[in-house]
Amino acid sequence: MTALERTLAKALTEIVIGLDLSADDAIAPEAAMEVLQPVIALLQDLPEQDRQALADLINQCAQEETESERHLSASVIWGS
């Protein structure tokens, strides 16, 4: 994977972790889902091979998390 692809995967992981770990009074869960729904739709339109490559990159990002709460959040979100 290229540096760009890895950086984009890491950025997406950071956004999702941030939304997941934010307090409900800071970012309502409904608002977080409104932000993520278009992203989810775009990712679902990717060919299977590209979705798998992205999932692999995101799983690598999750494994690199050293803070336990962030690691757990990333692992649960991305299924690693």
N, CA, C and O atoms as CSV, one atom per row, in Angstrom:
chain,resi,resn,atom,element,x,y,z
A,1,MET,N,N,0.831,-1.185,0.000
A,1,MET,CA,C,0.000,0.000,0.000
A,1,MET,C,C,0.879,1.254,0.000
A,1,MET,O,O,2.000,1.270,0.507
A,2,THR,N,N,0.319,2.274,-0.583
A,2,THR,CA,C,1.065,3.524,-0.651
A,2,THR,C,C,0.954,4.293,0.663
A,2,THR,O,O,0.111,3.997,1.510
A,3,ALA,N,N,1.819,5.277,0.805
A,3,ALA,CA,C,1.764,6.134,1.988
A,3,ALA,C,C,0.429,6.864,2.048
A,3,ALA,O,O,-0.123,7.060,3.131
A,4,LEU,N,N,-0.088,7.264,0.903
A,4,LEU,CA,C,-1.384,7.951,0.864
A,4,LEU,C,C,-2.494,7.036,1.371
A,4,LEU,O,O,-3.314,7.448,2.192
A,5,GLU,N,N,-2.520,5.806,0.888
A,5,GLU,CA,C,-3.556,4.864,1.319
A,5,GLU,C,C,-3.459,4.593,2.823
A,5,GLU,O,O,-4.473,4.552,3.521
A,6,ARG,N,N,-2.253,4.412,3.302
A,6,ARG,CA,C,-2.071,4.167,4.744
A,6,ARG,C,C,-2.508,5.373,5.568
A,6,ARG,O,O,-3.157,5.220,6.602
A,7,THR,N,N,-2.158,6.561,5.114
A,7,THR,CA,C,-2.535,7.782,5.830
A,7,THR,C,C,-4.048,7.966,5.844
A,7,THR,O,O,-4.615,8.345,6.869
A,8,LEU,N,N,-4.704,7.703,4.727
A,8,LEU,CA,C,-6.162,7.821,4.674
A,8,LEU,C,C,-6.836,6.785,5.575
A,8,LEU,O,O,-7.830,7.094,6.232
A,9,ALA,N,N,-6.314,5.575,5.611
A,9,ALA,CA,C,-6.858,4.550,6.496
A,9,ALA,C,C,-6.687,4.959,7.955
A,9,ALA,O,O,-7.599,4.782,8.762
A,10,LYS,N,N,-5.524,5.502,8.292
A,10,LYS,CA,C,-5.276,5.963,9.661
A,10,LYS,C,C,-6.200,7.133,10.010
A,10,LYS,O,O,-6.726,7.198,11.121
A,11,ALA,N,N,-6.397,8.051,9.067
A,11,ALA,CA,C,-7.286,9.195,9.304
A,11,ALA,C,C,-8.714,8.720,9.549
A,11,ALA,O,O,-9.379,9.205,10.465
A,12,LEU,N,N,-9.185,7.786,8.748
A,12,LEU,CA,C,-10.529,7.254,8.925
A,12,LEU,C,C,-10.651,6.576,10.287
A,12,LEU,O,O,-11.651,6.750,10.984
A,13,THR,N,N,-9.650,5.818,10.658
A,13,THR,CA,C,-9.655,5.155,11.964
A,13,THR,C,C,-9.698,6.177,13.095
A,13,THR,O,O,-10.439,6.000,14.062
A,14,GLU,N,N,-8.912,7.243,12.981
A,14,GLU,CA,C,-8.903,8.295,14.005
A,14,GLU,C,C,-10.280,8.949,14.145
A,14,GLU,O,O,-10.734,9.211,15.259
A,15,ILE,N,N,-10.936,9.208,13.023
A,15,ILE,CA,C,-12.259,9.832,13.056
A,15,ILE,C,C,-13.269,8.915,13.740
A,15,ILE,O,O,-14.037,9.351,14.598
A,16,VAL,N,N,-13.260,7.654,13.356
A,16,VAL,CA,C,-14.231,6.722,13.921
A,16,VAL,C,C,-13.979,6.501,15.414
A,16,VAL,O,O,-14.927,6.443,16.196
A,17,ILE,N,N,-12.725,6.380,15.811
A,17,ILE,CA,C,-12.408,6.233,17.235
A,17,ILE,C,C,-12.862,7.481,17.994
A,17,ILE,O,O,-13.471,7.382,19.060
A,18,GLY,N,N,-12.561,8.648,17.439
A,18,GLY,CA,C,-12.971,9.893,18.095
A,18,GLY,C,C,-14.475,9.974,18.281
A,18,GLY,O,O,-14.947,10.372,19.347
A,19,LEU,N,N,-15.222,9.608,17.270
A,19,LEU,CA,C,-16.686,9.613,17.379
A,19,LEU,C,C,-17.160,8.575,18.386
A,19,LEU,O,O,-18.059,8.846,19.182
A,20,ASP,N,N,-16.567,7.404,18.357
A,20,ASP,CA,C,-16.966,6.332,19.256
A,20,ASP,C,C,-16.699,6.679,20.713
A,20,ASP,O,O,-17.517,6.385,21.584
A,21,LEU,N,N,-15.565,7.297,20.979
A,21,LEU,CA,C,-15.179,7.575,22.363
A,21,LEU,C,C,-15.678,8.919,22.881
A,21,LEU,O,O,-15.482,9.234,24.055
A,22,SER,N,N,-16.319,9.714,22.031
A,22,SER,CA,C,-16.805,11.013,22.496
A,22,SER,C,C,-18.008,10.821,23.411
A,22,SER,O,O,-18.793,9.886,23.255
A,23,ALA,N,N,-18.126,11.718,24.353
A,23,ALA,CA,C,-19.276,11.680,25.256
A,23,ALA,C,C,-20.545,11.975,24.465
A,23,ALA,O,O,-20.531,12.768,23.524
A,24,ASP,N,N,-21.646,11.327,24.858
A,24,ASP,CA,C,-22.905,11.522,24.147
A,24,ASP,C,C,-23.365,12.966,24.161
A,24,ASP,O,O,-24.058,13.409,23.244
A,25,ASP,N,N,-22.982,13.713,25.205
A,25,ASP,CA,C,-23.387,15.124,25.241
A,25,ASP,C,C,-22.455,16.008,24.402
A,25,ASP,O,O,-22.776,17.168,24.146
A,26,ALA,N,N,-21.316,15.477,23.976
A,26,ALA,CA,C,-20.410,16.218,23.092
A,26,ALA,C,C,-20.796,16.001,21.631
A,26,ALA,O,O,-20.891,16.952,20.854
A,27,ILE,N,N,-21.014,14.755,21.274
A,27,ILE,CA,C,-21.455,14.391,19.924
A,27,ILE,C,C,-22.537,13.333,20.088
A,27,ILE,O,O,-22.270,12.212,20.519
A,28,ALA,N,N,-23.747,13.702,19.741
A,28,ALA,CA,C,-24.865,12.761,19.859
A,28,ALA,C,C,-24.618,11.565,18.942
A,28,ALA,O,O,-24.142,11.728,17.818
A,29,PRO,N,N,-24.938,10.375,19.418
A,29,PRO,CA,C,-24.746,9.188,18.574
A,29,PRO,C,C,-25.456,9.312,17.220
A,29,PRO,O,O,-24.950,8.826,16.208
A,30,GLU,N,N,-26.603,9.949,17.202
A,30,GLU,CA,C,-27.328,10.138,15.940
A,30,GLU,C,C,-26.528,11.026,14.985
A,30,GLU,O,O,-26.493,10.774,13.780
A,31,ALA,N,N,-25.892,12.053,15.521
A,31,ALA,CA,C,-25.074,12.951,14.697
A,31,ALA,C,C,-23.849,12.207,14.159
A,31,ALA,O,O,-23.463,12.394,13.006
A,32,ALA,N,N,-23.254,11.381,14.979
A,32,ALA,CA,C,-22.099,10.594,14.535
A,32,ALA,C,C,-22.500,9.674,13.385
A,32,ALA,O,O,-21.759,9.533,12.412
A,33,MET,N,N,-23.663,9.052,13.496
A,33,MET,CA,C,-24.117,8.165,12.424
A,33,MET,C,C,-24.426,8.943,11.146
A,33,MET,O,O,-24.195,8.441,10.046
A,34,GLU,N,N,-24.942,10.153,11.279
A,34,GLU,CA,C,-25.192,10.989,10.101
A,34,GLU,C,C,-23.894,11.296,9.363
A,34,GLU,O,O,-23.871,11.367,8.134
A,35,VAL,N,N,-22.822,11.477,10.114
A,35,VAL,CA,C,-21.514,11.733,9.518
A,35,VAL,C,C,-20.983,10.466,8.839
A,35,VAL,O,O,-20.412,10.527,7.750
A,36,LEU,N,N,-21.176,9.332,9.489
A,36,LEU,CA,C,-20.591,8.090,8.992
A,36,LEU,C,C,-21.382,7.418,7.876
A,36,LEU,O,O,-20.800,6.689,7.072
A,37,GLN,N,N,-22.687,7.642,7.805
A,37,GLN,CA,C,-23.502,6.950,6.799
A,37,GLN,C,C,-22.999,7.145,5.369
A,37,GLN,O,O,-22.876,6.158,4.645
A,38,PRO,N,N,-22.701,8.376,4.925
A,38,PRO,CA,C,-22.190,8.530,3.555
A,38,PRO,C,C,-20.851,7.834,3.340
A,38,PRO,O,O,-20.582,7.319,2.255
A,39,VAL,N,N,-20.016,7.820,4.367
A,39,VAL,CA,C,-18.717,7.143,4.271
A,39,VAL,C,C,-18.932,5.634,4.127
A,39,VAL,O,O,-18.294,4.981,3.300
A,40,ILE,N,N,-19.825,5.099,4.931
A,40,ILE,CA,C,-20.138,3.678,4.865
A,40,ILE,C,C,-20.648,3.315,3.471
A,40,ILE,O,O,-20.251,2.296,2.905
A,41,ALA,N,N,-21.523,4.146,2.926
A,41,ALA,CA,C,-22.070,3.878,1.587
A,41,ALA,C,C,-20.960,3.866,0.538
A,41,ALA,O,O,-20.944,3.000,-0.337
A,42,LEU,N,N,-20.043,4.808,0.621
A,42,LEU,CA,C,-18.931,4.846,-0.332
A,42,LEU,C,C,-18.064,3.599,-0.224
A,42,LEU,O,O,-17.667,3.018,-1.233
A,43,LEU,N,N,-17.779,3.199,0.997
A,43,LEU,CA,C,-16.925,2.032,1.198
A,43,LEU,C,C,-17.609,0.748,0.733
A,43,LEU,O,O,-16.948,-0.161,0.231
A,44,GLN,N,N,-18.920,0.673,0.897
A,44,GLN,CA,C,-19.650,-0.514,0.451
A,44,GLN,C,C,-19.651,-0.639,-1.065
A,44,GLN,O,O,-19.808,-1.736,-1.600
A,45,ASP,N,N,-19.478,0.479,-1.756
A,45,ASP,CA,C,-19.441,0.455,-3.221
A,45,ASP,C,C,-18.090,0.018,-3.786
A,45,ASP,O,O,-17.963,-0.222,-4.987
A,46,LEU,N,N,-17.086,-0.085,-2.921
A,46,LEU,CA,C,-15.765,-0.527,-3.394
A,46,LEU,C,C,-15.818,-1.992,-3.812
A,46,LEU,O,O,-16.601,-2.769,-3.264
A,47,PRO,N,N,-14.996,-2.364,-4.771
A,47,PRO,CA,C,-14.875,-3.790,-5.098
A,47,PRO,C,C,-14.377,-4.564,-3.871
A,47,PRO,O,O,-13.673,-4.012,-3.026
A,48,GLU,N,N,-14.742,-5.816,-3.783
A,48,GLU,CA,C,-14.385,-6.653,-2.631
A,48,GLU,C,C,-12.888,-6.620,-2.327
A,48,GLU,O,O,-12.495,-6.531,-1.164
A,49,GLN,N,N,-12.064,-6.690,-3.349
A,49,GLN,CA,C,-10.606,-6.689,-3.148
A,49,GLN,C,C,-10.147,-5.391,-2.479
A,49,GLN,O,O,-9.291,-5.421,-1.595
A,50,ASP,N,N,-10.706,-4.257,-2.894
A,50,ASP,CA,C,-10.335,-2.971,-2.295
A,50,ASP,C,C,-10.859,-2.855,-0.861
A,50,ASP,O,O,-10.175,-2.325,0.014
A,51,ARG,N,N,-12.074,-3.354,-0.629
A,51,ARG,CA,C,-12.618,-3.331,0.743
A,51,ARG,C,C,-11.737,-4.161,1.666
A,51,ARG,O,O,-11.471,-3.761,2.800
A,52,GLN,N,N,-11.286,-5.312,1.188
A,52,GLN,CA,C,-10.428,-6.169,2.007
A,52,GLN,C,C,-9.081,-5.499,2.274
A,52,GLN,O,O,-8.561,-5.567,3.388
A,53,ALA,N,N,-8.522,-4.857,1.260
A,53,ALA,CA,C,-7.245,-4.154,1.440
A,53,ALA,C,C,-7.391,-3.035,2.465
A,53,ALA,O,O,-6.518,-2.843,3.311
A,54,LEU,N,N,-8.503,-2.294,2.387
A,54,LEU,CA,C,-8.748,-1.222,3.353
A,54,LEU,C,C,-8.941,-1.803,4.755
A,54,LEU,O,O,-8.407,-1.275,5.731
A,55,ALA,N,N,-9.703,-2.888,4.848
A,55,ALA,CA,C,-9.910,-3.529,6.150
A,55,ALA,C,C,-8.575,-3.974,6.751
A,55,ALA,O,O,-8.349,-3.819,7.951
A,56,ASP,N,N,-7.703,-4.520,5.924
A,56,ASP,CA,C,-6.379,-4.938,6.407
A,56,ASP,C,C,-5.576,-3.748,6.937
A,56,ASP,O,O,-4.936,-3.834,7.986
A,57,LEU,N,N,-5.620,-2.645,6.202
A,57,LEU,CA,C,-4.904,-1.439,6.653
A,57,LEU,C,C,-5.477,-0.919,7.966
A,57,LEU,O,O,-4.730,-0.560,8.877
A,58,ILE,N,N,-6.788,-0.880,8.058
A,58,ILE,CA,C,-7.430,-0.373,9.276
A,58,ILE,C,C,-7.129,-1.304,10.452
A,58,ILE,O,O,-6.903,-0.839,11.569
A,59,ASN,N,N,-7.125,-2.603,10.208
A,59,ASN,CA,C,-6.768,-3.544,11.276
A,59,ASN,C,C,-5.332,-3.319,11.748
A,59,ASN,O,O,-5.042,-3.439,12.938
A,60,GLN,N,N,-4.437,-2.992,10.817
A,60,GLN,CA,C,-3.058,-2.662,11.207
A,60,GLN,C,C,-3.042,-1.420,12.093
A,60,GLN,O,O,-2.330,-1.376,13.097
A,61,CYS,N,N,-3.822,-0.418,11.722
A,61,CYS,CA,C,-3.902,0.804,12.530
A,61,CYS,C,C,-4.427,0.483,13.927
A,61,CYS,O,O,-3.921,1.003,14.922
A,62,ALA,N,N,-5.436,-0.371,13.997
A,62,ALA,CA,C,-5.998,-0.748,15.296
A,62,ALA,C,C,-4.955,-1.455,16.156
A,62,ALA,O,O,-4.860,-1.204,17.357
A,63,GLN,N,N,-4.179,-2.332,15.543
A,63,GLN,CA,C,-3.152,-3.065,16.292
A,63,GLN,C,C,-2.038,-2.150,16.793
A,63,GLN,O,O,-1.369,-2.468,17.775
A,64,GLU,N,N,-1.840,-1.029,16.130
A,64,GLU,CA,C,-0.785,-0.093,16.524
A,64,GLU,C,C,-1.205,0.825,17.671
A,64,GLU,O,O,-0.365,1.517,18.247
A,65,GLU,N,N,-2.491,0.838,18.006
A,65,GLU,CA,C,-2.961,1.677,19.107
A,65,GLU,C,C,-2.359,1.185,20.415
A,65,GLU,O,O,-2.475,0.008,20.753
A,66,THR,N,N,-1.719,2.084,21.145
A,66,THR,CA,C,-1.085,1.699,22.398
A,66,THR,C,C,-1.965,1.995,23.607
A,66,THR,O,O,-1.808,1.369,24.656
A,67,GLU,N,N,-2.874,2.929,23.472
A,67,GLU,CA,C,-3.809,3.250,24.557
A,67,GLU,C,C,-4.922,2.212,24.532
A,67,GLU,O,O,-5.576,2.035,23.504
A,68,SER,N,N,-5.144,1.528,25.641
A,68,SER,CA,C,-6.039,0.372,25.659
A,68,SER,C,C,-7.465,0.714,25.218
A,68,SER,O,O,-8.079,-0.055,24.478
A,69,GLU,N,N,-7.993,1.839,25.656
A,69,GLU,CA,C,-9.364,2.202,25.284
A,69,GLU,C,C,-9.480,2.444,23.777
A,69,GLU,O,O,-10.452,2.024,23.149
A,70,ARG,N,N,-8.494,3.117,23.209
A,70,ARG,CA,C,-8.490,3.376,21.761
A,70,ARG,C,C,-8.293,2.083,20.975
A,70,ARG,O,O,-8.921,1.875,19.936
A,71,HIS,N,N,-7.412,1.213,21.482
A,71,HIS,CA,C,-7.183,-0.077,20.827
A,71,HIS,C,C,-8.469,-0.900,20.818
A,71,HIS,O,O,-8.850,-1.460,19.790
A,72,LEU,N,N,-9.132,-0.968,21.966
A,72,LEU,CA,C,-10.369,-1.728,22.068
A,72,LEU,C,C,-11.434,-1.150,21.144
A,72,LEU,O,O,-12.136,-1.896,20.461
A,73,SER,N,N,-11.559,0.168,21.119
A,73,SER,CA,C,-12.543,0.821,20.264
A,73,SER,C,C,-12.274,0.507,18.795
A,73,SER,O,O,-13.191,0.139,18.060
A,74,ALA,N,N,-11.041,0.647,18.372
A,74,ALA,CA,C,-10.682,0.364,16.980
A,74,ALA,C,C,-10.906,-1.094,16.636
A,74,ALA,O,O,-11.379,-1.409,15.544
A,75,SER,N,N,-10.575,-1.981,17.548
A,75,SER,CA,C,-10.731,-3.407,17.298
A,75,SER,C,C,-12.201,-3.793,17.172
A,75,SER,O,O,-12.567,-4.586,16.304
A,76,VAL,N,N,-13.034,-3.238,18.028
A,76,VAL,CA,C,-14.453,-3.549,17.990
A,76,VAL,C,C,-15.088,-2.965,16.736
A,76,VAL,O,O,-15.869,-3.633,16.060
A,77,ILE,N,N,-14.754,-1.727,16.430
A,77,ILE,CA,C,-15.346,-1.050,15.278
A,77,ILE,C,C,-15.005,-1.774,13.993
A,77,ILE,O,O,-15.877,-2.003,13.155
A,78,TRP,N,N,-13.747,-2.133,13.832
A,78,TRP,CA,C,-13.298,-2.714,12.559
A,78,TRP,C,C,-13.244,-4.234,12.584
A,78,TRP,O,O,-12.867,-4.866,11.597
A,79,GLY,N,N,-13.621,-4.816,13.715
A,79,GLY,CA,C,-13.710,-6.267,13.755
A,79,GLY,C,C,-12.381,-6.997,13.754
A,79,GLY,O,O,-12.279,-8.118,13.257
A,80,SER,N,N,-11.352,-6.352,14.318
A,80,SER,CA,C,-10.052,-7.044,14.355
A,80,SER,C,C,-9.879,-7.818,15.629
A,80,SER,O,O,-8.847,-8.459,15.827
